[in-house]
Amino acid sequence: MKEMKARTLISSLLSASLIMAAAACSDDAPKSSPYEWGNEGSVKTCDHILFNADGSENENGTVIGNGDQEFVFTGNQTLKKGVYELKGWVYVGAGATLTIEPGTVIRGDKETQASLIIEPGGKLYAEGTATEPIVFTSEQPKGQRKPGDWGGLVICGKARNNQGVLNQQIEGGPRTKHGGTDDSDNSGVLRYVRVEFAGYPFQKNKEINGVTFGSVGSGTTVDHVQVSYCNDDSYERFGGSVNCRYLVAYNGWDDEFDTDNGFSGKVQFCLSIRDPRIADTSQSNGFESDNCADGALTEPFTSAVFSNVTFIGPLGRDANFTNDASYINGGSYNPNNGSALGKFQAAMQIRRSSRLNCFNSVAVGYPIGLIIDGEKGGTVESAKNGQIGLQNVWFAGMGITGSDANKVYEDVLYDARNKAVIDANQESYSSTFFKAQSGNRVMPDIASLLLSDPRHIGVSYLPTASSPLLNAASFTNPLLASWFEQVSYIGAFGTSDNWLDGWTNFDPQNTDY
């Protein structure tokens, strides 16, 4: 009897030990976190961002967003390296953080106009590497991709703009309003990132840009970003003070670097390359810069400072280019989505009271070099008062050096407000202004710049060893005193520092994603 009781006791102890061991093992095993849901009006919110294709919960899923047209992410999550599909307008809400690992590919859904929108107070850490960039691209198969296949990347913050605090809705349709008083606001990191085939036309003249910055502050890190085949502007900045380096705009539809509403950041080392058969009905430019839509003298002024930019315009790609509908037909990249084709206009259009500045840069092959547009606001007065700086800027192979008004392709003194020629025997004020600025030059042709080969893609656009662009830069202007890397050359490249290597892609149409 005693022996049986002993055996029973031992058996009970062993069972208890096994139960405790199993419990311990269970504690060590990975647990699935429950999805916490909420609502902001009619829009669902959730602390998880990954789902299955049918919208069901799966923290290891491959779909970003639950499939609704609008969805707000409220948590803190890292996307492991892999391939994901972005569905709908996915907002990273205030207090939320989305981190994306190097080498990740995110394919935007066409049907839902997929877009990733970082709201003020939210953060995106998309930090790729030169060998493993992060790619946002079309979900369409290779050979079938078009501009506007998905929405785009939108980042909004709490820096100043000239429209007020959280008073300006971001362009393109999303709900997000941006702006604040903190010019050092931090929205995260965007580094070694490509954005391809974005710009879905939500409504007529309401496309989301490739990368849109709304009041993004200088605490945000942005460098090594390429936007290709966007259906609107490659980059647009509405207010804010974010500084950027190493940007590529490739074969966009409208403007390359659009600045508005008090953007005051610094930007260095940019390459812009145009497809000569793609231009927007509004007239495509390298720079398009406004203070605000009506030209009001509203502070803070758009006062961006660019240095070391290379613009390769349509004549820089094809010597047989003609600026008309017989040539500009979109080619194989016409998306037939309602986006109207038009003409190319200027390497630089400054208008509506903007006070943009550009130094140590080169532009080739546009119909017009510079437009200081006086139709609205005080742009011409700002230029005369020294509040617009264009120094050590070289033009080559332009149709004309300057024009004084939008859609006027003549280098004559022109009254933009009254739309009338003042004197057909005098060159435009824009041309006179440009030639009078320190270090500016108008070269007789593109060949005189001695670039590697500006007519072909896949080359570096580096100047050759005997190029006059070398040793021609100057950083003595007070606007360049801080933040800028002081280099000896004009344009985006010296003879050996090809910062395009490894992470860029000039043939995304034929890339396996």
Phi, psi and omega per residue, in radians:
M1 nan -0.821 3.104
K2 -1.070 -0.686 3.138
E3 -1.109 -0.670 3.131
M4 -1.172 -0.711 3.116
K5 -1.098 -0.687 3.132
A6 -1.110 -0.753 3.134
R7 -1.097 -0.707 3.130
T8 -1.098 -0.739 3.133
L9 -1.102 -0.780 3.127
I10 -1.083 -0.738 3.138
S11 -1.090 -0.712 3.138
S12 -1.142 -0.716 3.132
L13 -1.112 -0.741 3.116
L14 -1.091 -0.733 3.133
S15 -1.097 -0.734 3.129
A16 -1.114 -0.696 3.130
S17 -1.106 -0.745 3.136
L18 -1.115 -0.701 3.121
I19 -1.112 -0.743 3.132
M20 -1.143 -0.703 3.128
A21 -1.124 -0.731 3.129
A22 -1.114 -0.679 3.122
A23 -1.130 -0.704 3.124
A24 -1.106 -0.763 3.112
C25 -1.088 -0.679 -3.140
S26 -1.116 -0.643 3.123
D27 -1.119 -0.580 -3.111
D28 -1.388 -0.351 -3.063
A29 -1.271 2.594 3.111
P30 -1.107 2.433 -3.129
K31 -1.925 2.593 3.081
S32 -1.509 2.143 -3.134
S33 -1.343 2.350 3.097
P34 -1.190 2.537 3.085
Y35 -1.407 2.208 3.126
E36 -1.805 2.075 -3.019
W37 -1.862 2.712 3.045
G38 -2.742 -2.929 3.141
N39 -2.496 2.498 2.917
E40 -2.110 1.642 -2.980
G41 1.152 -2.186 -3.129
S42 -1.591 0.011 -3.068
V43 -1.720 2.277 3.115
K44 -1.322 2.521 3.048
T45 -2.109 2.660 3.135
C46 -2.732 2.586 3.133
D47 -1.488 0.020 3.017
H48 -2.038 2.640 -3.071
I49 -2.037 -0.210 -3.090
L50 -1.801 2.462 -3.090
F51 -2.509 2.990 2.938
N52 -1.409 2.978 -3.105
A53 -1.077 -0.485 -3.137
D54 -1.541 0.090 3.127
G55 1.553 -0.009 3.130
S56 -1.338 2.735 -3.048
E57 -1.224 2.329 3.046
N58 -2.870 1.840 -3.068
E59 -1.198 -0.164 3.004
N60 -1.900 0.330 -3.136
G61 -1.201 3.038 -3.095
T62 -2.078 0.205 3.095
V63 -1.969 2.216 3.103
I64 -1.578 2.047 -3.051
G65 1.697 2.707 -3.074
N66 -1.531 0.064 3.117
G67 1.719 -0.224 3.050
D68 -1.178 2.769 3.120
Q69 -1.087 -0.602 3.060
E70 -2.287 2.410 -3.085
F71 -2.620 2.386 -3.108
V72 -1.972 2.135 3.064
F73 -1.585 2.266 -3.048
T74 -2.080 0.065 -3.010
G75 -1.814 -2.688 3.120
N76 -2.375 1.901 -2.986
Q77 -2.509 2.571 3.089
T78 -1.951 2.249 3.010
L79 -1.511 1.985 3.093
K80 -1.168 2.718 3.131
K81 -0.927 2.226 -3.119
G82 2.989 -2.940 3.136
V83 -2.001 2.226 -3.083
Y84 -2.237 2.751 3.006
E85 -1.929 2.272 3.089
L86 -1.689 2.182 -3.118
K87 -2.121 2.300 3.072
G88 1.271 -3.030 3.068
W89 -1.563 1.852 -3.105
V90 -1.746 2.005 3.137
Y91 -1.666 2.310 2.937
V92 -1.641 1.815 -2.958
G93 -1.316 3.007 3.118
A94 -0.986 2.267 -3.131
G95 1.527 -0.173 3.136
A96 -1.591 2.687 3.122
T97 -2.365 2.208 3.047
L98 -2.003 2.150 3.103
T99 -1.961 2.358 -3.127
I100 -2.119 2.210 -3.093
E101 -1.335 2.684 3.087
P102 -0.981 2.550 3.103
G103 1.470 -0.015 -3.122
T104 -1.318 2.467 3.055
V105 -2.041 2.240 3.109
I106 -2.094 2.068 -3.082
R107 -1.806 2.143 -3.076
G108 -1.430 2.321 3.139
D109 -1.329 2.245 -3.096
K110 -1.281 -0.739 -3.037
E111 -1.066 -0.653 -3.100
T112 -1.725 0.186 3.120
Q113 0.917 0.777 -2.964
A114 -0.864 2.358 3.109
S115 -2.589 2.571 3.039
L116 -1.914 2.115 -2.985
I117 -2.174 1.995 3.103
I118 -1.582 2.070 -3.087
E119 -1.549 2.812 3.101
P120 -0.941 2.244 -3.077
G121 1.611 -0.260 3.018
G122 -1.538 2.852 -3.122
K123 -2.386 2.470 3.022
L124 -2.108 2.158 3.029
Y125 -1.962 1.567 3.113
A126 -1.924 1.542 -3.030
E127 -2.060 1.622 3.047
G128 -1.442 -2.905 3.079
T129 -2.336 3.000 3.133
A130 -1.106 -0.486 3.131
T131 -1.727 -0.317 3.117
E132 -2.356 1.281 3.094
P133 -1.209 2.771 2.986
I134 -1.585 2.336 -3.031
V135 -2.147 2.181 2.924
F136 -1.814 2.141 -3.014
T137 -2.600 -3.083 3.130
S138 -1.306 2.607 3.030
E139 -1.487 -0.108 -3.086
Q140 -1.255 2.668 3.124
P141 -1.132 2.740 3.116
K142 -1.078 2.525 -3.066
G143 1.558 -0.213 -3.099
Q144 -2.153 0.222 -3.081
R145 -1.484 2.524 -3.098
K146 -2.406 2.731 2.961
P147 -0.997 2.405 3.126
G148 1.491 0.318 3.113
D149 -1.210 -0.372 3.094
W150 -2.628 -3.086 -3.045
G151 -1.318 -1.422 -3.133
G152 2.749 -3.015 -3.136
L153 -1.902 2.179 -3.107
V154 -2.162 2.250 3.109
I155 -2.187 2.166 -3.114
C156 -2.160 2.539 -3.091
G157 -2.453 -2.796 -2.998
K158 -2.066 0.341 3.059
A159 -1.367 3.050 -3.076
R160 -1.332 2.590 2.847
N161 -2.374 3.132 -3.114
N162 -1.764 0.383 3.092
Q163 -2.024 -0.033 3.067
G164 1.897 3.006 -3.086
V165 -1.385 2.117 3.138
L166 0.822 0.719 -3.085
N167 -1.961 -0.264 -3.050
Q168 -1.906 2.116 3.082
Q169 -1.393 2.411 -3.085
I170 -1.175 2.608 -3.084
E171 -1.187 2.519 2.970
G172 1.915 -0.168 3.087
G173 2.120 -0.592 -3.121
P174 -1.006 2.748 -3.036
R175 -1.234 -0.317 -2.838
T176 -1.169 2.279 2.980
K177 -1.873 2.585 -3.004
H178 -2.356 2.925 3.068
G179 1.991 2.569 3.118
G180 -2.899 -2.520 -3.103
T181 -2.208 0.066 -3.053
D182 -1.835 1.654 -3.114
D183 -1.198 -0.257 3.102
S184 -1.727 0.257 3.138
D185 -0.945 2.566 -3.070
N186 -2.076 2.048 3.081
S187 -1.805 0.079 3.080
G188 2.085 -2.545 -3.062
V189 -2.362 2.332 3.006
L190 -2.252 1.791 -3.002
R191 -2.505 2.314 -3.077
Y192 0.905 1.121 -3.087
V193 -2.273 2.409 3.000
R194 -2.006 2.471 3.090
V195 -2.227 2.059 -2.976
E196 -2.222 2.417 3.001
F197 1.065 0.593 3.115
A198 -1.555 -3.089 3.042
G199 1.736 0.624 3.141
Y200 -1.021 2.287 -3.134
P201 -1.372 1.663 3.137
F202 -1.049 -0.791 2.986
Q203 -2.484 2.990 3.092
K204 -1.031 2.239 -3.115
N205 1.100 0.375 3.082
K206 -2.293 1.093 3.074
E207 -1.590 2.571 2.936
I208 -1.375 2.400 -3.128
N209 -1.335 3.045 3.063
G210 -1.030 -1.062 2.986
V211 -2.233 2.140 3.114
T212 -1.964 2.275 3.070
F213 -1.965 2.133 3.084
G214 -2.019 1.832 3.103
S215 0.971 0.713 3.134
V216 -1.422 2.349 -3.032
G217 -1.561 2.951 -3.061
S218 -1.277 -0.163 3.032
G219 -1.302 -0.169 3.121
T220 -1.465 2.431 3.131
T221 -1.761 2.157 3.105
V222 -2.364 2.010 3.028
D223 -2.761 2.685 -3.135
H224 0.997 1.189 3.117
V225 -2.213 2.337 3.083
Q226 -2.131 2.211 3.030
V227 -1.964 2.169 -3.072
S228 -2.218 2.408 3.040
Y229 0.932 0.823 3.057
C230 -1.433 2.529 -3.092
N231 -1.475 0.045 3.058
D232 -2.482 -2.359 3.088
D233 -1.314 2.515 3.080
S234 -1.162 -0.876 3.089
Y235 -2.292 2.342 2.999
E236 -2.371 2.398 -3.113
R237 -2.156 2.109 3.072
F238 -1.848 1.788 -3.085
G239 1.121 -2.960 3.105
G240 1.568 3.081 -3.029
S241 -2.445 0.338 -3.096
V242 -1.150 2.395 3.092
N243 -1.739 2.506 -3.035
C244 -2.403 2.534 3.026
R245 -2.329 2.655 2.996
Y246 1.036 1.202 3.132
L247 -1.971 2.455 3.069
V248 -2.143 2.263 2.996
A249 -2.040 2.046 -2.987
Y250 -2.196 2.060 3.007
N251 0.953 0.778 3.072
G252 -1.315 3.060 -3.070
W253 -1.657 -0.813 -3.058
D254 -1.913 -1.992 -3.083
D255 -1.652 2.779 -3.092
E256 -1.559 -0.913 -3.109
F257 -2.244 1.700 -3.073
D258 -1.771 2.256 -3.101
T259 -2.241 2.325 -3.025
D260 -2.570 2.889 2.858
N261 0.948 0.670 3.021
G262 1.569 0.390 3.071
F263 -1.115 2.245 -3.039
S264 -2.206 0.276 -3.076
G265 -1.317 3.011 3.101
K266 -1.944 2.433 -3.052
V267 -2.407 2.269 -3.125
Q268 -2.430 2.517 3.106
F269 1.175 1.495 3.141
C270 -2.288 2.469 3.043
L271 -2.141 2.230 3.071
S272 -2.107 2.217 3.131
I273 -2.256 2.237 -3.104
R274 -1.857 2.480 2.889
D275 -1.415 2.073 -3.035
P276 -1.146 -0.200 3.139
R277 -1.714 0.103 -3.137
I278 -2.164 2.007 3.052
A279 -2.624 2.651 -3.025
D280 -1.566 2.716 3.114
T281 -1.080 -0.419 3.135
S282 -1.429 -0.030 -3.090
Q283 1.467 2.092 -3.029
S284 -1.560 2.381 -3.121
N285 -2.245 2.863 2.945
G286 -1.301 -1.214 2.923
F287 -1.622 2.364 2.802
E288 -2.244 2.147 -3.002
S289 -2.356 2.183 3.100
D290 -2.183 2.639 2.918
N291 -1.408 -0.893 2.976
C292 -2.753 2.948 -2.924
A293 -1.056 -0.609 -3.108
D294 -1.661 0.048 3.111
G295 1.370 0.223 -3.114
A296 -1.097 2.639 3.136
L297 -1.481 1.052 -3.056
T298 -1.638 2.311 3.132
E299 -1.670 2.685 -0.096
P300 -1.213 2.524 3.118
F301 -1.280 2.615 2.902
T302 -1.113 1.992 -3.011
S303 -2.466 0.623 -3.134
A304 -0.960 2.616 3.080
V305 -2.134 1.991 3.094
F306 -1.854 2.563 2.984
S307 -2.560 2.568 3.070
N308 1.071 1.038 3.078
V309 -1.924 2.424 3.013
T310 -2.059 2.079 3.078
F311 -1.859 2.135 3.020
I312 -1.898 1.777 -3.095
G313 -1.456 -3.074 -3.031
P314 -1.080 -0.662 3.090
L315 -1.233 -0.336 3.038
G316 -1.342 -0.227 3.123
R317 -1.816 -0.536 -3.082
D318 -2.571 2.003 -3.135
A319 -1.145 -0.307 3.140
N320 -1.665 0.170 -3.139
F321 -1.009 2.397 2.965
T322 -2.244 2.417 -3.002
N323 -1.549 1.128 -3.114
D324 -2.659 3.001 -3.045
A325 -1.153 -0.407 3.127
S326 -1.175 -0.430 3.137
Y327 -1.822 -0.796 -3.059
I328 -1.465 1.548 -3.081
N329 -2.113 0.118 -3.135
G330 1.442 -0.304 -3.128
G331 0.959 -2.492 -3.123
S332 -1.331 -0.075 -3.106
Y333 -1.799 0.183 3.091
N334 -1.237 2.018 -3.048
P335 -1.371 -0.237 -3.119
N336 0.906 0.780 -3.123
N337 -2.014 0.320 -3.130
G338 1.721 -0.156 3.108
S339 -1.292 2.099 -3.032
A340 -1.519 2.400 3.067
L341 -1.451 2.717 -3.132
G342 -2.598 -2.146 -3.087
K343 -2.296 2.844 2.890
F344 -1.487 2.634 -3.130
Q345 -2.191 -1.509 -2.948
A346 -2.257 2.632 2.962
A347 -1.092 -0.654 -3.099
M348 -2.450 2.084 3.006
Q349 -2.087 2.044 3.138
I350 -2.015 2.164 -2.991
R351 -2.657 3.055 2.967
R352 0.910 0.795 3.038
S353 1.262 0.232 3.031
S354 -1.136 2.601 3.073
R355 -2.155 0.807 -3.137
L356 -1.105 2.598 3.111
N357 -2.245 2.508 3.113
C358 -2.545 2.361 -3.087
F359 -2.332 2.698 2.931
N360 0.898 0.827 -3.032
S361 -2.283 2.808 -3.118
V362 -2.360 2.394 3.109
A363 -2.301 2.360 -3.115
V364 -2.294 2.523 2.856
G365 1.274 0.584 2.986
Y366 -1.805 2.715 3.048
P367 -1.008 -0.632 -3.141
I368 -2.292 2.456 3.065
G369 -1.334 -1.065 -3.016
L370 -2.330 2.354 2.940
I371 -2.100 2.019 2.892
I372 -1.736 1.711 -2.904
D373 -1.552 2.064 -3.098
G374 -1.724 0.255 -3.067
E375 -1.104 -0.772 3.141
K376 -2.236 2.427 3.015
G377 1.414 -2.820 -2.984
G378 -2.007 0.640 -3.088
T379 -1.100 -0.805 -3.126
V380 -1.104 -0.736 3.122
E381 -1.094 -0.693 3.106
S382 -1.099 -0.700 3.100
A383 -1.102 -0.767 -3.137
K384 -1.156 -0.506 -3.127
N385 -1.547 0.102 3.120
G386 1.348 0.339 -3.117
Q387 -1.660 0.008 2.986
I388 -2.117 2.159 -3.120
G389 -1.963 2.068 3.011
L390 -2.247 1.762 -3.058
Q391 -2.332 2.527 -3.079
N392 0.958 0.770 3.068
V393 -1.931 2.258 -3.113
W394 -1.994 2.367 3.016
F395 -1.929 2.499 3.068
A396 -2.548 2.429 3.069
G397 1.141 0.499 3.100
M398 -1.412 2.670 2.993
G399 -1.116 -0.925 3.004
I400 -2.415 2.784 -3.112
T401 -1.296 -0.775 -3.060
G402 -2.563 2.793 3.015
S403 -2.531 2.686 -3.075
D404 -1.772 0.090 -3.090
A405 -2.735 2.680 3.066
N406 -1.031 2.329 3.072
K407 1.130 0.373 3.019
V408 -1.926 1.953 -3.019
Y409 -1.771 0.727 3.097
E410 -2.280 2.414 3.104
D411 -1.578 1.258 3.132
V412 -2.308 2.725 3.105
L413 -1.186 2.119 -2.905
Y414 -2.363 2.489 3.072
D415 -1.694 1.770 -3.049
A416 -1.207 -0.574 -3.122
R417 -1.169 -0.747 -3.100
N418 -1.701 0.013 3.095
K419 0.914 0.995 -3.105
A420 -2.574 2.533 3.059
V421 -1.259 2.276 3.069
I422 -1.473 -0.825 -3.126
D423 -2.684 1.924 -3.118
A424 -1.239 -0.211 -3.133
N425 -1.664 -0.045 3.077
Q426 -1.945 2.531 3.075
E427 -1.285 2.837 -3.078
S428 -1.058 2.728 3.030
Y429 -1.062 -0.669 -3.130
S430 -1.019 -0.749 3.128
S431 -1.160 -0.782 3.123
T432 -1.070 -0.779 3.126
F433 -1.057 -0.836 -3.088
F434 -1.036 -0.825 -3.067
K435 -1.188 -0.390 -3.107
A436 -1.489 -0.222 -3.078
Q437 -1.384 2.605 -3.045
S438 -1.055 2.197 3.014
G439 1.411 -0.048 -3.139
N440 -1.308 2.546 3.126
R441 -2.482 2.547 3.000
V442 -1.956 1.914 -3.080
M443 -1.505 2.622 -3.051
P444 -1.165 -0.532 -3.131
D445 -2.809 2.981 -3.107
I446 -1.178 -0.653 -3.096
A447 -1.027 -0.502 -3.087
S448 -1.192 -0.243 3.093
L449 -1.385 -0.313 3.140
L450 0.955 0.910 3.000
L451 -1.416 2.860 -3.106
S452 -0.993 -0.978 3.079
D453 -3.024 1.523 -3.020
P454 -1.237 -0.142 -3.065
R455 -1.632 -0.060 -3.071
H456 -2.209 2.522 3.138
I457 -1.590 2.640 -3.112
G458 1.724 -0.152 3.032
V459 -1.739 3.018 -2.905
S460 -1.578 -0.255 -3.027
Y461 1.105 0.330 3.049
L462 -1.239 2.529 3.008
P463 -1.231 2.581 3.034
T464 -1.287 2.973 -3.038
A465 -1.091 -0.387 -3.134
S466 -1.819 0.209 -3.123
S467 -1.141 2.424 3.088
P468 -1.220 -0.182 3.115
L469 -1.235 -0.396 -3.132
L470 -1.285 2.482 3.094
N471 1.053 0.475 -3.134
A472 -1.986 -0.033 -3.090
A473 -1.371 2.808 3.049
S474 -2.527 2.377 3.115
F475 -2.125 0.545 -3.113
T476 -1.449 -0.315 3.123
N477 -1.110 2.361 -3.112
P478 -0.990 -0.460 3.125
L479 -1.154 -0.302 -3.114
L480 -1.799 0.179 -2.986
A481 -1.214 -0.491 -3.117
S482 -2.246 2.761 3.082
W483 1.282 -0.732 -3.031
F484 -1.232 2.455 2.991
E485 -1.396 2.139 -3.065
Q486 -1.510 1.905 -3.131
V487 -2.012 2.941 -3.037
S488 -1.607 -0.186 -2.951
Y489 -1.911 2.718 2.998
I490 -1.603 2.441 -3.102
G491 1.705 -3.077 -3.009
A492 -1.391 -0.253 -2.981
F493 -2.399 2.588 2.844
G494 -1.631 -2.807 -3.085
T495 -1.386 -0.307 -3.014
S496 -2.353 -0.218 -3.046
D497 -1.631 1.299 -3.113
N498 -1.484 1.605 -3.090
W499 -1.325 0.020 3.058
L500 -1.374 -0.313 -2.965
D501 -1.041 2.315 2.941
G502 1.630 -0.794 -2.940
W503 -1.853 -0.308 -3.122
T504 -1.491 2.860 3.111
N505 -2.552 2.021 3.141
F506 -1.759 0.213 3.035
D507 -2.449 1.031 -3.124
P508 -1.195 -0.301 3.114
Q509 -1.066 -0.593 -3.021
N510 -1.958 0.414 3.126
T511 -1.672 2.355 3.056
D512 -1.364 2.072 3.069
Y513 -1.993 nan nan
